Amino acid sequence: MNENHTDTGAGGATVTAPECVHAAADDIGEGTYDVLVIGAGPVGLTTAIQLGARGRRVGLVDRWPHPYPLPRAVVFDHEIARILASLGLADALPAFSEPAADYEWRNGDGETLLRLAFEDTGHSGWPAMNIFTQPQLEGALEAQARRTPGVEVLRGWEATDLAEDASGVALTVAESAGDEPVLRSGVRTHRTLRARYVVGCDGANSFVRSRMTTTMTDRGFQHDWLVLDVLPHEADRVFTPRNLQVCDPLRPTTAVSGGPGRRRWEFMLLPGESSTEFGSAENAWRLLAAWDLHPGNATLERHTVYTFRARWAENWREGRLFLAGDAAHQMPPFAGQGMCSGIRDAANLTWKLDLVLRSEAGETLLDTYTTERSQHLRHAIELSVFLGGIICEPDRTAAALRDARMLADRKAGRDPLADMPPQILTTGLLQQGTDGTPQAPAGQLGGQGRVRFRGRTGLFDQSVGTGFALLGAEDPRAVLDDETLGWCERLGIRLLRVTSDPAANGPADVVDLDGTYRSHLERCGQGALLLRPDHYIFGGAPRTEQVPGLVAALRQELAASAAVSPAG
């Protein structure tokens, strides 16, 4: 499923979002924060909201006075839907997203090479794949950021310099109109902001990355595609299949939903074609004519040529500086994981920063951000490149061989993606076995189901809450001493008993309405699971009496990070 990326790191908005007013020079509050986030796109907004929700003071800086109004990414998966819902957008998601029911690949002759059907309820309790409109998502995120105590949105300020010292980072910002400086009486206003940490969510041309020594690894996969966003005038028009990939060597083409009421087309440029000529509105309408679309029955919202690349930074942390989203990695859109990967970055980093800022962990914990996320990132890039290699084949002979192989696989019921490695954590902050490697089910993504908790019914996050959670077939509190219970409370670990008894109503009872949690415990042979705030499993305890050892393992890992951390 294709999505899009931009090199600016600017955010997007919807007409229903609150108006974003250019901040005057005196509107920057005290200028001292726990964390400064640069870039107010979906990754930066997610980072700011998650930190603010944990009580941190956050400055969110973006050089553009107003959010970017046009679509870019168009797909997010069940895990990202869960993260977005946990930010307070659970009720808003249906307004600008819809489940991606299908995704069909055809060759140039119209034969079906691959057909994927996506579950209405995925592993994280939300539809497996979702098509959305990015400006509306960003508008909802920015409105939520502005409502979050401790978060200050600073639009119209460009990061121009930074200096790191033993206690934090001094960031120089200057008034900006986005693509040019703002001058008052010929002078540009500058301010200095301070924070313990800076997170660069500022796009592929990242300012923060330019101040780090990290190298970039380029996979060498690069193609130019014309991207068209279209609003058909006929609201009830049905496109079948809804999401289509045409693997035609004469013109690889994508035709998918762009969110409710929108469509996205992408056409690959062939060798020798001019991006200027091919990217014109006239050529866009010529290409869309094959779908019976013309200026009389559709509006061309956007037409632009993008270069899809596959590359990543080797280190995402250097001292007090961090990279997230496109600042850390870019990938082809064919697996729909570009924005998803950036939001996973935010979900992984923010709770670790919070623990360090609260002195519950040492700074070496922050090194696990790169080691954990780079695993997932490499997986996503390799999958994107693999799919892109199938889609972007311009040689007719090679395409014919590809078609024959995929048609044979489909007839035999073979999954062409079966050889891709599973997407789990294999190192980082995880329960270790005796051999020093993560002990299953550590590193797996925890699922989400419907529950009832203290009179509230719905998905786990909206009914119970988010953060650390220790889920047991028996009440974990019964086997933990008072000192450990106090530590769990300080860290924010929810101690819960999962039960299928509909009459259970104790303060720790989570009634498992659809069997998600009880069946997971049984499948992995565990009596309890300890989940991290990013929903990945820290580790498990086969029996209830082993729960104290599970909690002690997390406590020891966090204590070890503090024991070797530098001062500051």
C-alpha positions in Angstrom: 0.0 0.0 0.0 1.7 3.2 -1.1 2.2 6.3 1.0 4.2 9.4 0.5 7.0 11.4 2.1 8.1 15.0 2.1 11.6 16.4 2.6 10.4 19.4 4.6 9.3 17.9 7.9 6.4 20.4 7.9 3.1 19.4 9.4 -0.3 19.2 7.7 -3.7 20.4 8.9 -7.4 20.3 8.2 -9.9 23.1 7.8 -11.5 22.1 11.1 -8.3 22.5 13.1 -7.8 25.6 15.2 -6.2 28.4 13.3 -2.4 28.4 13.8 -1.3 32.0 14.4 2.2 33.1 13.7 3.9 33.4 17.1 5.3 36.8 17.9 8.7 37.2 19.4 7.4 37.6 22.9 5.0 34.6 22.7 7.6 31.9 23.5 6.9 31.6 27.2 9.8 31.0 29.5 11.8 29.2 26.9 12.9 26.4 29.2 11.7 22.8 28.6 12.3 19.2 29.4 12.3 18.4 25.7 12.3 20.4 22.5 10.8 18.7 19.5 11.7 20.1 16.1 9.1 19.5 13.4 5.3 19.5 13.8 4.4 16.7 11.4 2.7 13.5 12.7 5.9 12.2 14.3 6.7 15.4 16.1 3.1 15.9 17.3 3.0 12.4 18.6 6.3 12.9 20.4 5.1 16.1 22.0 1.7 14.7 23.1 3.1 11.6 24.6 5.7 13.5 26.6 3.1 16.1 27.7 0.7 13.4 28.8 3.5 12.1 31.1 3.9 15.5 32.7 6.8 16.8 30.8 7.2 20.4 29.6 7.6 20.3 25.8 8.4 23.0 23.2 7.3 21.9 19.7 9.1 24.1 17.1 8.2 24.3 13.4 9.5 26.8 10.9 6.2 26.9 9.0 3.6 29.4 10.5 0.7 27.2 9.2 0.4 23.4 8.8 0.9 21.9 5.4 -2.5 21.6 3.8 -2.1 18.8 1.2 -2.1 15.0 1.6 1.1 12.9 1.7 1.1 9.6 3.6 -2.2 7.7 3.1 -1.9 4.5 5.2 -1.4 3.4 8.8 -1.6 -0.1 10.3 -3.4 -1.4 13.4 -0.4 -0.7 15.7 -0.4 3.0 14.7 -4.1 3.2 15.0 -3.7 2.0 18.6 -1.0 4.6 19.3 -3.1 7.4 17.8 -6.2 6.3 19.8 -4.1 6.4 23.0 -3.3 10.0 22.3 -7.0 10.9 22.6 -8.0 10.4 19.0 -10.0 7.2 19.3 -13.4 8.8 18.5 -11.9 11.0 15.8 -10.2 8.3 13.7 -13.3 7.3 11.7 -13.8 10.9 10.5 -10.6 10.8 8.4 -9.7 7.2 8.0 -11.4 4.0 6.7 -10.3 0.3 6.7 -8.4 -0.9 3.7 -10.4 -4.0 2.9 -8.3 -5.2 0.0 -5.1 -4.7 -2.0 -4.8 -6.4 -5.4 -1.8 -6.6 -7.6 -2.3 -7.2 -11.4 0.1 -7.5 -14.3 -0.1 -5.6 -17.5 -2.6 -8.1 -18.9 -5.0 -7.6 -16.0 -4.2 -11.0 -14.4 -4.3 -11.0 -10.6 -0.8 -11.7 -9.2 -1.6 -11.2 -5.5 -4.7 -10.3 -3.5 -4.5 -9.3 0.1 -7.6 -9.1 2.3 -7.1 -7.1 5.5 -8.8 -8.0 8.8 -11.4 -5.6 10.1 -9.9 -6.1 13.6 -6.2 -6.5 13.6 -3.8 -7.6 16.3 -4.0 -4.2 18.1 -7.8 -4.1 18.2 -8.1 -1.7 15.2 -8.4 -2.5 11.5 -5.3 -4.2 10.2 -4.7 -1.5 7.6 -6.3 2.0 7.4 -6.4 4.6 4.6 -6.5 8.2 5.8 -6.2 11.8 4.9 -3.0 13.3 6.4 -4.0 17.0 6.8 -7.1 15.9 8.8 -5.0 13.6 11.0 -2.4 16.3 11.6 -5.2 18.8 12.4 -6.6 16.5 15.0 -3.1 15.9 16.4 -2.2 19.6 16.6 -5.5 20.3 18.3 -4.7 17.6 20.8 -1.2 18.9 21.3 -2.6 22.4 22.1 -5.0 20.9 24.6 -2.2 18.9 26.4 -0.9 20.6 29.5 2.8 21.3 29.3 3.0 21.3 25.5 3.7 24.7 23.8 3.3 24.7 20.0 5.8 27.3 18.5 5.0 27.7 14.8 6.9 30.2 12.6 10.3 29.6 14.3 13.2 28.0 12.5 16.0 26.2 14.4 19.2 27.8 13.3 21.8 26.8 15.8 22.3 24.6 18.9 24.9 24.0 21.5 25.0 21.1 23.9 26.5 21.2 27.4 26.6 19.0 30.5 23.1 20.0 31.6 21.2 20.4 28.3 20.9 22.0 24.9 20.6 25.6 24.0 18.6 25.9 20.8 18.6 29.2 18.8 15.4 29.8 16.8 14.6 32.6 14.4 11.3 33.9 13.1 10.4 32.2 9.9 7.7 32.3 7.2 8.6 28.7 6.3 10.5 29.1 3.1 12.0 32.5 4.0 13.0 34.5 7.1 10.8 37.0 8.7 12.5 40.4 9.0 11.2 43.3 11.1 12.8 46.6 10.1 15.4 44.6 8.3 16.3 42.5 11.3 15.4 38.9 12.0 14.3 38.1 15.6 16.2 35.3 17.4 15.5 33.6 20.7 17.4 31.0 22.7 15.4 28.0 24.1 16.8 25.5 26.6 15.9 21.8 27.2 17.4 18.7 28.6 17.0 16.9 25.3 16.2 17.8 21.6 14.3 15.4 19.3 14.6 16.1 15.6 11.4 15.1 13.8 12.3 17.6 11.0 12.3 15.6 7.9 14.7 14.1 5.4 16.8 17.4 5.3 17.0 17.4 9.1 18.7 20.4 10.9 19.2 18.2 14.0 20.9 15.4 12.0 23.2 18.0 10.4 24.5 18.7 13.9 25.3 15.1 14.5 28.1 12.9 13.3 26.0 10.0 12.3 26.5 8.6 8.8 23.7 7.6 6.4 23.4 4.2 4.8 21.7 4.3 1.4 20.2 1.0 0.1 20.6 2.3 -3.5 16.9 1.8 -4.4 15.6 5.0 -6.0 12.7 5.7 -8.4 10.7 8.8 -9.4 6.9 8.6 -9.3 4.2 11.1 -10.2 1.8 11.3 -7.3 -1.8 12.5 -7.9 -4.4 13.2 -5.2 -7.9 13.4 -6.6 -11.3 14.3 -5.3 -14.0 12.6 -7.5 -17.2 14.6 -7.6 -19.4 11.5 -7.5 -19.4 10.7 -3.8 -20.9 7.3 -4.4 -18.5 6.2 -7.2 -17.0 2.8 -6.4 -13.5 1.8 -7.5 -13.0 -2.0 -7.8 -10.7 -3.2 -6.4 -10.5 -0.3 -3.9 -6.7 -0.6 -3.7 -4.9 -1.7 -6.9 -1.2 -2.1 -7.9 -0.6 -2.5 -11.6 2.7 -4.2 -12.2 3.0 -3.2 -15.8 6.5 -2.7 -17.2 5.0 -0.2 -19.7 3.9 2.0 -16.7 3.9 0.7 -13.1 0.8 2.3 -11.5 -0.9 2.6 -8.1 -4.6 3.4 -7.7 -5.7 3.4 -4.0 -8.0 5.2 -1.7 -6.7 8.5 -0.3 -9.1 8.5 2.7 -12.8 9.1 2.8 -13.9 10.9 -0.5 -10.4 10.9 -2.0 -8.3 8.8 -4.4 -4.5 8.5 -4.9 -2.8 7.6 -8.2 0.9 7.1 -8.6 2.7 6.6 -12.0 6.3 5.6 -12.2 8.5 7.7 -14.5 10.3 5.6 -17.1 14.0 6.1 -18.1 14.5 9.2 -20.1 11.2 10.9 -19.1 11.4 14.5 -17.8 10.0 15.0 -14.3 8.9 18.5 -15.3 6.9 17.5 -18.3 5.6 14.3 -16.8 4.6 16.1 -13.6 2.4 18.7 -15.3 -1.3 19.0 -14.7 -2.0 18.3 -18.4 -0.1 15.0 -18.2 -1.9 14.1 -15.0 -5.3 14.4 -16.6 -4.0 12.5 -19.6 -3.1 9.6 -17.4 -6.3 9.8 -15.3 -8.4 9.5 -18.5 -7.9 5.8 -18.4 -10.0 5.8 -15.2 -12.7 8.0 -16.8 -11.6 11.0 -14.7 -11.4 14.5 -16.1 -11.8 18.1 -14.9 -15.6 17.8 -15.3 -16.0 15.0 -12.8 -13.0 15.3 -10.5 -10.7 17.8 -8.8 -6.9 17.4 -9.0 -5.9 18.4 -5.5 -2.2 17.8 -5.9 0.3 16.7 -8.6 4.0 16.3 -7.8 6.9 14.1 -8.6 8.6 12.4 -5.7 11.9 10.4 -5.5 11.4 7.3 -3.4 14.6 6.3 -1.6 15.7 3.7 1.0 18.2 5.0 3.5 18.7 5.4 7.3 21.0 7.0 9.8 23.3 4.6 11.7 22.9 6.4 15.0 19.6 8.0 16.1 21.1 9.4 19.4 24.1 11.5 20.0 24.4 12.8 23.5 21.2 14.8 24.1 20.1 14.9 20.4 17.7 12.3 18.9 16.3 11.6 15.5 12.9 10.3 14.6 10.8 9.8 11.5 12.2 10.9 8.2 15.1 12.6 9.9 16.3 9.1 10.8 15.1 7.1 7.8 13.3 7.2 4.5 11.9 4.3 2.6 9.9 3.5 -0.6 6.1 3.6 0.0 5.3 0.1 -1.1 4.7 -1.4 2.4 3.0 1.8 3.7 5.5 1.9 6.6 7.1 5.4 6.3 4.9 7.4 8.7 4.2 4.3 10.7 7.9 3.8 11.4 8.2 7.4 12.5 5.2 7.1 14.9 6.8 3.9 16.3 10.0 5.9 16.9 8.0 8.3 19.0 6.2 5.5 20.9 9.6 3.9 21.7 11.5 7.0 22.7 9.0 9.0 24.8 8.5 6.7 27.7 12.2 6.1 28.0 12.9 9.9 28.1 10.3 10.2 30.7 11.9 7.6 33.0 15.3 9.3 32.6 13.8 12.7 33.3 12.1 11.3 36.5 15.4 9.6 37.5 13.8 6.2 37.4 16.4 5.1 34.8 19.8 6.2 33.6 20.8 7.7 30.3 22.1 4.4 28.9 18.5 3.3 28.7 18.2 5.9 25.8 20.8 3.9 23.8 18.1 1.1 23.5 16.1 3.5 21.3 18.5 3.1 18.4 19.1 -0.6 18.9 15.4 -1.5 19.2 14.0 0.8 16.5 16.8 0.1 13.9 15.7 -3.6 13.9 12.1 -2.7 12.9 13.3 0.0 10.6 15.6 -2.4 8.6 12.7 -4.9 8.4 10.4 -2.2 7.1 12.9 -1.0 4.5 13.8 -4.5 3.3 10.1 -5.2 2.9 9.5 -2.0 1.0 12.5 -2.6 -1.3 11.4 -6.2 -1.9 7.9 -5.1 -2.9 9.3 -2.2 -4.9 11.5 -4.6 -6.8 8.4 -6.5 -7.9 6.4 -3.4 -8.7 9.0 -1.2 -10.4 10.3 -3.7 -13.0 10.5 -2.0 -16.4 12.0 -4.9 -18.3 9.3 -6.8 -20.2 11.2 -10.1 -20.1 12.0 -9.9 -16.4 8.4 -8.8 -15.8 7.1 -11.9 -17.7 9.2 -14.2 -15.5 7.9 -12.4 -12.4 4.3 -12.8 -13.5 4.8 -16.5 -14.2 6.3 -17.0 -10.7 3.7 -15.0 -8.9 0.8 -16.7 -10.8 2.2 -20.1 -9.9 2.6 -19.1 -6.3 -1.0 -17.8 -6.2 -2.3 -21.0 -7.7 -0.4 -23.1 -5.2 -1.5 -20.9 -2.3 2.0 -19.8 -1.5 2.6 -16.4 0.3 5.3 -14.4 -1.5 6.0 -12.6 1.8 6.4 -15.8 3.9 10.2 -15.6 3.9 10.3 -12.1 5.4 11.5 -12.3 9.0 9.0 -11.6 11.9 8.8 -8.1 13.2 9.8 -8.6 16.8 12.4 -7.0 19.1 15.5 -9.2 19.6 17.6 -6.9 21.8 17.1 -3.9 24.1 15.1 -3.5 27.3 13.7 -7.1 27.4 13.7 -10.0 29.9 16.9 -12.0 29.3 17.3 -15.7 29.4 20.2 -17.5 31.0 22.1 -17.2 27.7 21.8 -13.4 27.7 19.2 -13.3 24.8 15.6 -12.2 25.1 13.4 -15.0 26.6 10.2 -15.6 24.7 7.6 -14.0 24.6 9.8 -10.9 25.3 10.0 -8.7 22.2 6.6 -9.6 20.8 4.0 -6.9 20.2 1.2 -7.3 22.7 -2.3 -7.5 21.3 -5.4 -5.6 22.4 -9.0 -6.7 22.9 -12.2 -5.5 24.4 -12.5 -5.5 28.2 -14.6 -4.3 31.0 -12.7 -2.5 33.8 -14.2 -0.7 36.8 -17.5 -0.1 34.9 -15.9 0.9 31.6 -16.3 -1.3 28.5 -14.2 -1.0 25.3 -10.7 -1.6 24.0 -8.1 -2.0 26.7 -6.3 1.3 26.3 -9.5 3.4 26.5 -11.0 1.3 29.4 -7.9 0.6 31.5 -5.3 3.2 30.4 -1.8 3.1 28.9 1.7 2.7 30.3 3.3 -0.3 31.9 0.9 -3.2 32.6 1.4 -6.5 34.4 -1.4 -8.8 33.4 -1.8 -12.1 35.2 -4.2 -15.0 35.3 -4.1 -14.3 39.1 -3.8 -11.0 40.9 -0.1 -10.1 40.7 -0.4 -8.0 43.9 -0.9 -11.2 46.0 2.8 -12.3 45.4 4.5 -8.9 45.6 5.8 -7.4 48.8 5.0 -3.9 49.9 8.3 -2.4 48.8 7.9 -3.8 45.3 4.3 -2.7 45.2 5.5 0.8 46.0 8.1 0.7 43.3 5.5 -0.5 40.8 3.2 2.4 41.8 6.1 4.9 41.4 6.9 3.6 37.9 3.2 3.5 36.9 2.9 -0.2 36.4 -0.8 -1.3 36.5 -1.2 -4.6 38.3 -4.2 -6.4 36.8 -5.9 -9.8 36.9 -7.3 -10.9 33.6 -10.5 -13.0 34.0 -13.2 -14.4 31.8 -15.7 -14.2 34.7 -18.4 -11.6 33.7 -19.3 -11.1 37.3 -15.8 -10.1 38.4 -15.6 -6.5 39.7 -12.6 -6.2 41.9 -10.4 -3.1 41.6 -7.7 -5.1 39.7 -10.1 -7.2 37.6 -10.0 -6.9 33.8 -12.9 -8.9 32.3 -11.6 -10.3 29.0 -14.7 -9.9 26.8 -13.4 -11.5 23.6 -10.7 -13.8 25.1 -7.8 -11.9 23.7 -5.7 -11.9 26.8 -6.5 -15.3 28.3 -5.9 -17.0 24.9 -2.6 -15.1 24.6 -1.4 -16.3 28.0 -2.3 -19.8 27.2 -0.7 -19.8 23.7 2.6 -18.6 25.0 2.5 -20.7 28.2 2.6 -17.8 30.6 0.8 -17.0 33.8 1.6 -13.3 33.5 2.9 -10.8 31.0 4.7 -7.5 31.7 4.0 -5.0 28.9 6.0 -1.9 28.2 4.3 1.5 27.4 4.9 1.0 23.7 2.8 -2.3 23.9 5.8 -4.6 23.4 6.2 -7.4 25.9 9.1 -7.0 28.4 8.8 -10.6 29.5 6.6 -13.3 31.0 6.2 -15.5 34.0 5.0 -19.1 33.4 3.6 -19.3 37.0 2.2 -16.7 39.3 4.9 -17.4 41.9 7.5 -16.3 39.3 5.9 -12.8 39.0 8.3 -11.2 41.6 11.2 -12.4 39.5 9.7 -10.8 36.4 9.2 -7.5 38.1 12.8 -7.7 39.6 14.2 -8.3 36.1 12.7 -5.0 34.8 13.9 -3.2 38.0 17.4 -4.6 37.6 17.6 -3.5 34.0 16.5 0.1 34.9 18.9 0.2 37.9 21.8 -1.0 35.7 21.1 1.9 33.2 21.4 4.3 36.1 24.5 2.7 37.5 26.6 3.4 34.4 24.9 6.7 33.3 26.9 9.9 33.2 25.9 12.7 35.5 23.4 15.3 34.2 
